[in-house]
Amino acid sequence: MVTTRPHRGPVTITEEERLTLQEAERLLGDHPEQAALSDEHGHRIELPETAAQLVRRVVQALATGNPVEVNVLPRALTISQAAEILDLRRQDVVRLLDEGEILFVEDESGLQRIRFEDLMAYKPKRDAERRAALDEIARIGQEMGGYDLPHRSREAVSPDRNGARQQEIED
């Protein structure tokens, strides 16, 4: 029987383990949605697709020599945790809560908590709005001729024979 102790912080592997994980990566690459566990008694269980995807990502990272750390998130996130996931400032998340853009609940001490599912429901909406805004900016830029710079103002950058970058102004 193999016993392991819980790790704190990132996990790294030895060169021998890396070679084994490269083989595991190849096997997972052939069937990315499938992975199974088995014990010494021949009991075997297929992992759900989401767990198989997670295993595959961890194996890929370790096989290339990258340290890996797995973080378990609570079902109810703090405002700071939600801000980190959304890559926003804490104040922006508070504003989104106040505006009703993201649903929240209050815990027993009266603090606002955001259910992980509610945060993930908001994220695609925000991403779609950002894409639409960027598309609109690009469309306006094209209409204004912003992508058709006059010939004289274009600069060509080319490496010299030593690899250094040189700037040349085209006439």
C-alpha positions as CSV (number, residue, x, y, z in Angstrom):
1,M,0.0,0.0,0.0
2,V,1.3,3.5,-0.9
3,T,0.8,6.2,1.7
4,T,1.4,9.9,0.9
5,R,1.4,12.9,3.0
6,P,-0.3,16.1,1.9
7,H,1.9,18.6,0.1
8,R,2.0,22.2,1.0
9,G,2.9,24.5,-1.9
10,P,3.9,23.5,-5.4
11,V,4.8,19.9,-6.3
12,T,7.9,19.2,-8.3
13,I,9.1,15.8,-9.7
14,T,12.4,14.0,-10.3
15,E,13.8,13.2,-13.7
16,E,12.7,9.6,-13.4
17,E,9.2,10.7,-12.6
18,R,9.2,13.1,-15.5
19,L,10.0,10.3,-17.9
20,T,7.1,8.2,-16.5
21,L,4.7,11.2,-16.7
22,Q,5.7,11.8,-20.4
23,E,4.5,8.3,-21.1
24,A,1.3,9.0,-19.1
25,E,0.9,12.2,-21.1
26,R,1.1,10.2,-24.3
27,L,-1.6,7.8,-23.1
28,L,-3.8,10.6,-21.9
29,G,-3.3,12.4,-25.3
30,D,-4.7,9.4,-27.1
31,H,-7.9,9.5,-25.0
32,P,-8.0,13.0,-23.4
33,E,-11.5,12.5,-22.0
34,Q,-10.8,9.2,-20.4
35,A,-8.7,8.2,-17.4
36,A,-9.1,5.5,-14.9
37,L,-7.8,4.5,-11.5
38,S,-7.1,0.9,-10.4
39,D,-5.8,-0.7,-7.2
40,E,-3.7,-3.8,-6.5
41,H,-6.9,-5.9,-6.3
42,G,-7.9,-5.2,-9.9
43,H,-10.7,-2.7,-8.9
44,R,-11.0,-0.1,-11.6
45,I,-13.0,3.1,-11.8
46,E,-13.3,5.5,-14.8
47,L,-12.9,9.1,-13.8
48,P,-15.5,11.6,-14.8
49,E,-14.5,13.7,-17.8
50,T,-13.9,16.8,-15.7
51,A,-11.5,14.9,-13.4
52,A,-9.8,13.3,-16.4
53,Q,-9.2,16.8,-17.9
54,L,-7.7,18.0,-14.6
55,V,-5.5,15.0,-14.4
56,R,-4.3,15.5,-17.9
57,R,-3.5,19.2,-17.3
58,V,-1.5,18.3,-14.2
59,V,0.4,15.5,-15.9
60,Q,1.2,17.8,-18.9
61,A,2.6,20.5,-16.6
62,L,4.7,18.1,-14.6
63,A,5.9,16.2,-17.7
64,T,7.3,19.4,-19.0
65,G,9.1,20.1,-15.7
66,N,6.8,22.8,-14.4
67,P,5.9,22.8,-10.7
68,V,2.2,22.4,-10.0
69,E,0.0,23.6,-7.3
70,V,-3.7,22.7,-7.0
71,N,-5.9,25.1,-5.1
72,V,-9.3,24.0,-3.8
73,L,-11.8,26.9,-3.8
74,P,-14.7,27.1,-1.4
75,R,-18.2,27.0,-2.8
76,A,-18.9,30.4,-1.4
77,L,-16.1,32.9,-2.3
78,T,-15.1,36.1,-0.6
79,I,-15.1,39.3,-2.6
80,S,-11.3,39.2,-2.7
81,Q,-11.4,35.6,-4.1
82,A,-13.9,36.6,-6.7
83,A,-11.9,39.6,-7.7
84,E,-8.8,37.4,-8.2
85,I,-10.7,34.9,-10.3
86,L,-12.2,37.7,-12.5
87,D,-8.9,39.7,-12.5
88,L,-10.7,42.7,-11.2
89,R,-10.2,45.1,-8.3
90,R,-12.1,44.3,-5.1
91,Q,-14.0,47.6,-5.5
92,D,-15.1,46.6,-9.0
93,V,-16.6,43.3,-7.6
94,V,-18.4,45.3,-4.9
95,R,-19.9,47.5,-7.6
96,L,-21.0,44.5,-9.6
97,L,-22.7,43.1,-6.5
98,D,-24.4,46.4,-5.7
99,E,-25.6,46.6,-9.3
100,G,-27.0,43.1,-9.2
101,E,-24.7,41.9,-12.0
102,I,-23.3,39.1,-9.7
103,L,-25.6,37.4,-7.2
104,F,-24.4,37.0,-3.6
105,V,-25.6,35.6,-0.3
106,E,-24.9,36.8,3.2
107,D,-23.2,34.3,5.6
108,E,-24.2,33.9,9.2
109,S,-21.9,36.8,10.2
110,G,-23.5,39.1,7.6
111,L,-20.6,39.1,5.1
112,Q,-21.2,38.9,1.4
113,R,-20.3,35.6,-0.2
114,I,-20.5,34.7,-3.9
115,R,-21.4,31.2,-4.9
116,F,-18.8,29.8,-7.3
117,E,-21.6,28.9,-9.7
118,D,-22.9,32.5,-9.7
119,L,-19.5,33.8,-10.4
120,M,-19.0,31.4,-13.3
121,A,-22.4,32.4,-14.7
122,Y,-21.4,36.0,-14.8
123,K,-18.0,35.4,-16.4
124,P,-19.2,34.4,-19.9
125,K,-21.6,37.4,-20.0
126,R,-18.7,39.7,-19.1
127,D,-16.4,38.1,-21.7
128,A,-19.0,38.4,-24.4
129,E,-19.5,42.1,-23.6
130,R,-15.8,42.7,-23.7
131,R,-15.5,41.0,-27.1
132,A,-18.3,43.0,-28.4
133,A,-16.8,46.3,-27.2
134,L,-13.4,45.4,-28.7
135,D,-15.1,44.5,-32.0
136,E,-16.8,47.9,-32.0
137,I,-13.6,49.7,-31.3
138,A,-11.9,47.8,-34.2
139,R,-14.8,48.6,-36.5
140,I,-14.7,52.3,-35.7
141,G,-10.9,52.3,-36.1
142,Q,-11.3,50.8,-39.6
143,E,-14.0,53.3,-40.6
144,M,-11.7,56.1,-39.5
145,G,-8.8,54.6,-41.5
146,G,-6.8,54.0,-38.4
147,Y,-5.3,50.8,-39.9
148,D,-4.2,52.4,-43.1
149,L,-1.2,54.5,-42.0
150,P,0.5,56.8,-44.5
151,H,3.5,55.2,-46.1
152,R,6.0,57.7,-44.7
153,S,5.1,57.1,-41.1
154,R,5.6,53.4,-41.2
155,E,8.7,52.1,-39.5
156,A,10.4,48.9,-40.5
157,V,12.3,47.1,-37.8
158,S,14.9,44.5,-38.9
159,P,17.7,42.7,-37.1
160,D,21.3,43.5,-38.1
161,R,23.8,40.8,-38.7
162,N,24.6,40.6,-35.0
163,G,20.8,40.1,-34.1
164,A,20.4,43.7,-32.8
165,R,17.2,45.4,-33.9
166,Q,17.6,48.4,-36.2
167,Q,14.9,50.9,-37.0
168,E,14.6,52.2,-40.5
169,I,12.2,54.9,-41.7
170,E,10.7,54.1,-45.0
171,D,10.2,57.0,-47.4
